[in-house]
Amino acid sequence: MDRTPTSPLRTRLAPAAERTGHQPAGQNLVHAADHNLRVTLEALRRNGPMSRLELAQLTGLTVPGITNIVRRLASDGLVREDSEEGVRANRFGIVAEGAVALGIDVADAVARLVVIDLAGHIVLRDERPVAESDAGELARVIVELASGALERLAEQTTARVMGVGITALDCAEAVRTALAPLPVIVGADTIAAALGERQFGAAAAADSFVYILLGNSARAGMIIGGSVFNGVDQKAGLVGAMRTGEDGRVLDEAASTAALRGLEGERPDHPAVERWIEDASDHLMDSIIAISAFIAPRVIFIGGRLPPAWIDALVLRLGAKRQERMIEPTQPYWLPELARGTLAEAAVLMGVAAMPFLEFLLPDPRRPFRP
């Protein structure tokens, strides 16, 4: 198992300043070459085996350019040639097991780990209880989870480990120091949930959508035109501070899942769960209308670390309220589709595990390419 994320993509990365700012034409050839490698690998990841011509048509690159890119990806163990009997043109597909990444999410006093491959297949899972308020204890548990996963990976795979993504912002530096030289990428859970949906769920690469993540507070991750939108100082998506509903309550108060603790095994028609669904849906609709008016996303996904059946019931109730609002003369005539996040309660974990891939191998919606 290789813990250093070197690859044709990694070694040709432009410096961080180049990757985050607009560069005039003629000054970012390294950036463009890295981008083309990422785009090609992502095309194969999303579409399955393809010929050079098909890849060229899909990516807009030339066939000779694709030939060089595929050769470099194959030499790094990320792409293989798939020959099919009766098919003249050779086809190429990703080697899903060629690279893996770790993701660790901390919520509700539990640190959860998942290891995924390039295709999003889960290789390992683990979890441990943790005191979230103690940064030192939190860092220790995260490091132990990651170290244990690395030891298990070393015994069963030769895959390159691209890094670990974590949502624990308060102890990031301690975790980085302990796990060096393994890259540690830190991201907010709302953005992680949206990235999980984009990479492994129902959203397309260039989609515009919002992911409302329900928990102790209600927050939203936004991807517009395929790129993450964070706002100034990463303040975008703090919808929980809105006053909503006829009673003007703050959304965080009305839609908080804190009142549901201990009821996880209950059905959606349990009286307490049913009351929460009705109350939360009333208040969420006001925030959905506001989001829709300014962003006009194709779809708004609803998710959280909750039983899927509860989310299904909430989305069903929201759908009914959406129809009611759209036929009222004082309400908006259009609202986007509302849907349950397709990864259910695993969205944050899968999204944060995808971050090392986005950092080093795949097109990164957090840093859109500017030619």
Secondary structure as a PSIPRED ss2 file (coil, helix, strand):
# PSIPRED VFORMAT (PSIPRED V4.0)

   1 M C   1.000  0.000  0.000
   2 D E   0.000  0.000  1.000
   3 R C   1.000  0.000  0.000
   4 T C   1.000  0.000  0.000
   5 P C   1.000  0.000  0.000
   6 T C   1.000  0.000  0.000
   7 S C   1.000  0.000  0.000
   8 P H   0.000  1.000  0.000
   9 L H   0.000  1.000  0.000
  10 R H   0.000  1.000  0.000
  11 T H   0.000  1.000  0.000
  12 R C   1.000  0.000  0.000
  13 L C   1.000  0.000  0.000
  14 A C   1.000  0.000  0.000
  15 P C   1.000  0.000  0.000
  16 A H   0.000  1.000  0.000
  17 A H   0.000  1.000  0.000
  18 E H   0.000  1.000  0.000
  19 R H   0.000  1.000  0.000
  20 T H   0.000  1.000  0.000
  21 G C   1.000  0.000  0.000
  22 H C   1.000  0.000  0.000
  23 Q C   1.000  0.000  0.000
  24 P C   1.000  0.000  0.000
  25 A C   1.000  0.000  0.000
  26 G C   1.000  0.000  0.000
  27 Q C   1.000  0.000  0.000
  28 N C   1.000  0.000  0.000
  29 L H   0.000  1.000  0.000
  30 V H   0.000  1.000  0.000
  31 H H   0.000  1.000  0.000
  32 A H   0.000  1.000  0.000
  33 A H   0.000  1.000  0.000
  34 D H   0.000  1.000  0.000
  35 H H   0.000  1.000  0.000
  36 N H   0.000  1.000  0.000
  37 L H   0.000  1.000  0.000
  38 R H   0.000  1.000  0.000
  39 V H   0.000  1.000  0.000
  40 T H   0.000  1.000  0.000
  41 L H   0.000  1.000  0.000
  42 E H   0.000  1.000  0.000
  43 A H   0.000  1.000  0.000
  44 L H   0.000  1.000  0.000
  45 R H   0.000  1.000  0.000
  46 R H   0.000  1.000  0.000
  47 N H   0.000  1.000  0.000
  48 G C   1.000  0.000  0.000
  49 P C   1.000  0.000  0.000
  50 M E   0.000  0.000  1.000
  51 S E   0.000  0.000  1.000
  52 R H   0.000  1.000  0.000
  53 L H   0.000  1.000  0.000
  54 E H   0.000  1.000  0.000
  55 L H   0.000  1.000  0.000
  56 A H   0.000  1.000  0.000
  57 Q H   0.000  1.000  0.000
  58 L H   0.000  1.000  0.000
  59 T H   0.000  1.000  0.000
  60 G C   1.000  0.000  0.000
  61 L C   1.000  0.000  0.000
  62 T C   1.000  0.000  0.000
  63 V H   0.000  1.000  0.000
  64 P H   0.000  1.000  0.000
  65 G H   0.000  1.000  0.000
  66 I H   0.000  1.000  0.000
  67 T H   0.000  1.000  0.000
  68 N H   0.000  1.000  0.000
  69 I H   0.000  1.000  0.000
  70 V H   0.000  1.000  0.000
  71 R H   0.000  1.000  0.000
  72 R H   0.000  1.000  0.000
  73 L H   0.000  1.000  0.000
  74 A H   0.000  1.000  0.000
  75 S H   0.000  1.000  0.000
  76 D C   1.000  0.000  0.000
  77 G C   1.000  0.000  0.000
  78 L C   1.000  0.000  0.000
  79 V E   0.000  0.000  1.000
  80 R E   0.000  0.000  1.000
  81 E E   0.000  0.000  1.000
  82 D E   0.000  0.000  1.000
  83 S C   1.000  0.000  0.000
  84 E C   1.000  0.000  0.000
  85 E C   1.000  0.000  0.000
  86 G C   1.000  0.000  0.000
  87 V C   1.000  0.000  0.000
  88 R C   1.000  0.000  0.000
  89 A C   1.000  0.000  0.000
  90 N C   1.000  0.000  0.000
  91 R E   0.000  0.000  1.000
  92 F E   0.000  0.000  1.000
  93 G E   0.000  0.000  1.000
  94 I E   0.000  0.000  1.000
  95 V C   1.000  0.000  0.000
  96 A H   0.000  1.000  0.000
  97 E H   0.000  1.000  0.000
  98 G H   0.000  1.000  0.000
  99 A E   0.000  0.000  1.000
 100 V E   0.000  0.000  1.000
 101 A E   0.000  0.000  1.000
 102 L E   0.000  0.000  1.000
 103 G E   0.000  0.000  1.000
 104 I E   0.000  0.000  1.000
 105 D E   0.000  0.000  1.000
 106 V E   0.000  0.000  1.000
 107 A E   0.000  0.000  1.000
 108 D C   1.000  0.000  0.000
 109 A C   1.000  0.000  0.000
 110 V E   0.000  0.000  1.000
 111 A E   0.000  0.000  1.000
 112 R E   0.000  0.000  1.000
 113 L E   0.000  0.000  1.000
 114 V E   0.000  0.000  1.000
 115 V E   0.000  0.000  1.000
 116 I E   0.000  0.000  1.000
 117 D E   0.000  0.000  1.000
 118 L C   1.000  0.000  0.000
 119 A C   1.000  0.000  0.000
 120 G C   1.000  0.000  0.000
 121 H C   1.000  0.000  0.000
 122 I E   0.000  0.000  1.000
 123 V E   0.000  0.000  1.000
 124 L E   0.000  0.000  1.000
 125 R E   0.000  0.000  1.000
 126 D E   0.000  0.000  1.000
 127 E E   0.000  0.000  1.000
 128 R E   0.000  0.000  1.000
 129 P E   0.000  0.000  1.000
 130 V C   1.000  0.000  0.000
 131 A C   1.000  0.000  0.000
 132 E C   1.000  0.000  0.000
 133 S C   1.000  0.000  0.000
 134 D C   1.000  0.000  0.000
 135 A H   0.000  1.000  0.000
 136 G H   0.000  1.000  0.000
 137 E H   0.000  1.000  0.000
 138 L H   0.000  1.000  0.000
 139 A H   0.000  1.000  0.000
 140 R H   0.000  1.000  0.000
 141 V H   0.000  1.000  0.000
 142 I H   0.000  1.000  0.000
 143 V H   0.000  1.000  0.000
 144 E H   0.000  1.000  0.000
 145 L H   0.000  1.000  0.000
 146 A H   0.000  1.000  0.000
 147 S H   0.000  1.000  0.000
 148 G H   0.000  1.000  0.000
 149 A H   0.000  1.000  0.000
 150 L H   0.000  1.000  0.000
 151 E H   0.000  1.000  0.000
 152 R H   0.000  1.000  0.000
 153 L H   0.000  1.000  0.000
 154 A H   0.000  1.000  0.000
 155 E H   0.000  1.000  0.000
 156 Q H   0.000  1.000  0.000
 157 T C   1.000  0.000  0.000
 158 T C   1.000  0.000  0.000
 159 A C   1.000  0.000  0.000
 160 R E   0.000  0.000  1.000
 161 V E   0.000  0.000  1.000
 162 M E   0.000  0.000  1.000
 163 G E   0.000  0.000  1.000
 164 V E   0.000  0.000  1.000
 165 G E   0.000  0.000  1.000
 166 I E   0.000  0.000  1.000
 167 T C   1.000  0.000  0.000
 168 A C   1.000  0.000  0.000
 169 L H   0.000  1.000  0.000
 170 D H   0.000  1.000  0.000
 171 C H   0.000  1.000  0.000
 172 A H   0.000  1.000  0.000
 173 E H   0.000  1.000  0.000
 174 A H   0.000  1.000  0.000
 175 V H   0.000  1.000  0.000
 176 R H   0.000  1.000  0.000
 177 T H   0.000  1.000  0.000
 178 A H   0.000  1.000  0.000
 179 L H   0.000  1.000  0.000
 180 A C   1.000  0.000  0.000
 181 P C   1.000  0.000  0.000
 182 L C   1.000  0.000  0.000
 183 P C   1.000  0.000  0.000
 184 V E   0.000  0.000  1.000
 185 I E   0.000  0.000  1.000
 186 V E   0.000  0.000  1.000
 187 G C   1.000  0.000  0.000
 188 A C   1.000  0.000  0.000
 189 D H   0.000  1.000  0.000
 190 T H   0.000  1.000  0.000
 191 I H   0.000  1.000  0.000
 192 A H   0.000  1.000  0.000
 193 A H   0.000  1.000  0.000
 194 A H   0.000  1.000  0.000
 195 L H   0.000  1.000  0.000
 196 G H   0.000  1.000  0.000
 197 E H   0.000  1.000  0.000
 198 R H   0.000  1.000  0.000
 199 Q H   0.000  1.000  0.000
 200 F H   0.000  1.000  0.000
 201 G C   1.000  0.000  0.000
 202 A C   1.000  0.000  0.000
 203 A C   1.000  0.000  0.000
 204 A C   1.000  0.000  0.000
 205 A C   1.000  0.000  0.000
 206 A C   1.000  0.000  0.000
 207 D C   1.000  0.000  0.000
 208 S C   1.000  0.000  0.000
 209 F E   0.000  0.000  1.000
 210 V E   0.000  0.000  1.000
 211 Y E   0.000  0.000  1.000
 212 I E   0.000  0.000  1.000
 213 L E   0.000  0.000  1.000
 214 L E   0.000  0.000  1.000
 215 G C   1.000  0.000  0.000
 216 N C   1.000  0.000  0.000
 217 S C   1.000  0.000  0.000
 218 A E   0.000  0.000  1.000
 219 R E   0.000  0.000  1.000
 220 A E   0.000  0.000  1.000
 221 G E   0.000  0.000  1.000
 222 M E   0.000  0.000  1.000
 223 I E   0.000  0.000  1.000
 224 I E   0.000  0.000  1.000
 225 G C   1.000  0.000  0.000
 226 G C   1.000  0.000  0.000
 227 S E   0.000  0.000  1.000
 228 V E   0.000  0.000  1.000
 229 F E   0.000  0.000  1.000
 230 N C   1.000  0.000  0.000
 231 G C   1.000  0.000  0.000
 232 V H   0.000  1.000  0.000
 233 D H   0.000  1.000  0.000
 234 Q H   0.000  1.000  0.000
 235 K C   1.000  0.000  0.000
 236 A C   1.000  0.000  0.000
 237 G C   1.000  0.000  0.000
 238 L C   1.000  0.000  0.000
 239 V H   0.000  1.000  0.000
 240 G H   0.000  1.000  0.000
 241 A H   0.000  1.000  0.000
 242 M C   1.000  0.000  0.000
 243 R E   0.000  0.000  1.000
 244 T E   0.000  0.000  1.000
 245 G C   1.000  0.000  0.000
 246 E C   1.000  0.000  0.000
 247 D C   1.000  0.000  0.000
 248 G C   1.000  0.000  0.000
 249 R E   0.000  0.000  1.000
 250 V E   0.000  0.000  1.000
 251 L H   0.000  1.000  0.000
 252 D H   0.000  1.000  0.000
 253 E H   0.000  1.000  0.000
 254 A H   0.000  1.000  0.000
 255 A H   0.000  1.000  0.000
 256 S C   1.000  0.000  0.000
 257 T C   1.000  0.000  0.000
 258 A H   0.000  1.000  0.000
 259 A H   0.000  1.000  0.000
 260 L H   0.000  1.000  0.000
 261 R C   1.000  0.000  0.000
 262 G C   1.000  0.000  0.000
 263 L C   1.000  0.000  0.000
 264 E C   1.000  0.000  0.000
 265 G C   1.000  0.000  0.000
 266 E C   1.000  0.000  0.000
 267 R C   1.000  0.000  0.000
 268 P C   1.000  0.000  0.000
 269 D C   1.000  0.000  0.000
 270 H C   1.000  0.000  0.000
 271 P H   0.000  1.000  0.000
 272 A H   0.000  1.000  0.000
 273 V H   0.000  1.000  0.000
 274 E H   0.000  1.000  0.000
 275 R H   0.000  1.000  0.000
 276 W H   0.000  1.000  0.000
 277 I H   0.000  1.000  0.000
 278 E H   0.000  1.000  0.000
 279 D H   0.000  1.000  0.000
 280 A H   0.000  1.000  0.000
 281 S H   0.000  1.000  0.000
 282 D H   0.000  1.000  0.000
 283 H H   0.000  1.000  0.000
 284 L H   0.000  1.000  0.000
 285 M H   0.000  1.000  0.000
 286 D H   0.000  1.000  0.000
 287 S H   0.000  1.000  0.000
 288 I H   0.000  1.000  0.000
 289 I H   0.000  1.000  0.000
 290 A H   0.000  1.000  0.000
 291 I H   0.000  1.000  0.000
 292 S H   0.000  1.000  0.000
 293 A H   0.000  1.000  0.000
 294 F H   0.000  1.000  0.000
 295 I H   0.000  1.000  0.000
 296 A C   1.000  0.000  0.000
 297 P C   1.000  0.000  0.000
 298 R C   1.000  0.000  0.000
 299 V E   0.000  0.000  1.000
 300 I E   0.000  0.000  1.000
 301 F E   0.000  0.000  1.000
 302 I E   0.000  0.000  1.000
 303 G E   0.000  0.000  1.000
 304 G E   0.000  0.000  1.000
 305 R C   1.000  0.000  0.000
 306 L C   1.000  0.000  0.000
 307 P C   1.000  0.000  0.000
 308 P H   0.000  1.000  0.000
 309 A H   0.000  1.000  0.000
 310 W H   0.000  1.000  0.000
 311 I H   0.000  1.000  0.000
 312 D H   0.000  1.000  0.000
 313 A H   0.000  1.000  0.000
 314 L H   0.000  1.000  0.000
 315 V H   0.000  1.000  0.000
 316 L H   0.000  1.000  0.000
 317 R H   0.000  1.000  0.000
 318 L H   0.000  1.000  0.000
 319 G H   0.000  1.000  0.000
 320 A H   0.000  1.000  0.000
 321 K H   0.000  1.000  0.000
 322 R H   0.000  1.000  0.000
 323 Q H   0.000  1.000  0.000
 324 E H   0.000  1.000  0.000
 325 R H   0.000  1.000  0.000
 326 M H   0.000  1.000  0.000
 327 I C   1.000  0.000  0.000
 328 E C   1.000  0.000  0.000
 329 P C   1.000  0.000  0.000
 330 T C   1.000  0.000  0.000
 331 Q C   1.000  0.000  0.000
 332 P C   1.000  0.000  0.000
 333 Y C   1.000  0.000  0.000
 334 W C   1.000  0.000  0.000
 335 L C   1.000  0.000  0.000
 336 P C   1.000  0.000  0.000
 337 E E   0.000  0.000  1.000
 338 L E   0.000  0.000  1.000
 339 A E   0.000  0.000  1.000
 340 R E   0.000  0.000  1.000
 341 G C   1.000  0.000  0.000
 342 T C   1.000  0.000  0.000
 343 L C   1.000  0.000  0.000
 344 A H   0.000  1.000  0.000
 345 E H   0.000  1.000  0.000
 346 A H   0.000  1.000  0.000
 347 A H   0.000  1.000  0.000
 348 V H   0.000  1.000  0.000
 349 L H   0.000  1.000  0.000
 350 M H   0.000  1.000  0.000
 351 G H   0.000  1.000  0.000
 352 V H   0.000  1.000  0.000
 353 A H   0.000  1.000  0.000
 354 A H   0.000  1.000  0.000
 355 M H   0.000  1.000  0.000
 356 P H   0.000  1.000  0.000
 357 F H   0.000  1.000  0.000
 358 L H   0.000  1.000  0.000
 359 E H   0.000  1.000  0.000
 360 F H   0.000  1.000  0.000
 361 L C   1.000  0.000  0.000
 362 L C   1.000  0.000  0.000
 363 P C   1.000  0.000  0.000
 364 D C   1.000  0.000  0.000
 365 P C   1.000  0.000  0.000
 366 R C   1.000  0.000  0.000
 367 R C   1.000  0.000  0.000
 368 P C   1.000  0.000  0.000
 369 F C   1.000  0.000  0.000
 370 R C   1.000  0.000  0.000
 371 P C   1.000  0.000  0.000
